[in-house]
Amino acid sequence: MQITAALLAAVPLGTAWRAGWARLGSAQFSSPQAGGGRHFVSSRCGNRKSEVMAGKPKLYYFDGRGKMESIRWLLAAAGVEFEEEFLETREQYEKLLQSGSLLFQQVPLVEIDGMKMVQTRAILNYIAAKYNLYGKDLKERALIDMYVEGITDLMQMVMMFPFTPAEAKAKNLASIEEKATKRYFPVFEKILKQHGQDFLVGNRLSWADVQLLEAILAVEEKVPAVLSGFPQLQAFKTKMSNVPTIKKFLQPGSARKPPPDENYVALVMSIFNLS
């Protein structure tokens, strides 16, 4: 998506946040099946020695979180095997562009069911619907969409944090904490308390639950005590973390990526010719 001055002005974030989006330009960062012996296979983009099993989704992105991480989370929660090819050079990205696979010249790219899917929300919608993580009817889907959109607003701040200038990090971290504790987490605390169920929608695991847990853990990495005033979310975190497929994804050695560091930021900036 081309980030224009008008769009940046409309985003309800501080100047430093908008500057971060501008630097990234057009780059996008991005009932379950029974668990068991599913695993994840990673390879480097351009090295096709590993053979892709028919029907197994294949993910093209950096070896880091970004917008692909929510896709990894959702596939893992559904107990679905997937492979990854990591972008490590500008040339690999240009090769994908030249192949026509990147419809809007953006990653994430996911090959699934014979399709080459781009646009994070479209990919997540498809996975959620395919693996019964998208509610039982239109009303439940509407709730899931509403909750996911709210969580995504918070996660965009978290995703942009590593790309903000050093002098703005303290301010942006305070903004993440303020938005999490005053705007977003109180909503989900109230939802869980009011209906008294383990999950956000329909008392069954859904995309919204998976994305909320991802957000909770991501914010906790930066603000460890962020859930101190939210007992319902504390219980939710514990229950969700023990769902077998999710528990496996949270173990060392899984496809879950670590928090982005300076090397990841430098790689992304290099591949997209940003400075």
Beta strands, then each sheet from edge to edge (+ up, - down):
strand 1: 40-44
strand 2: 58-61
strand 3: 82-86
strand 4: 109-112
strand 5: 115-118
sheet 1: 1+ 3+ 2+ 4- 5+
end
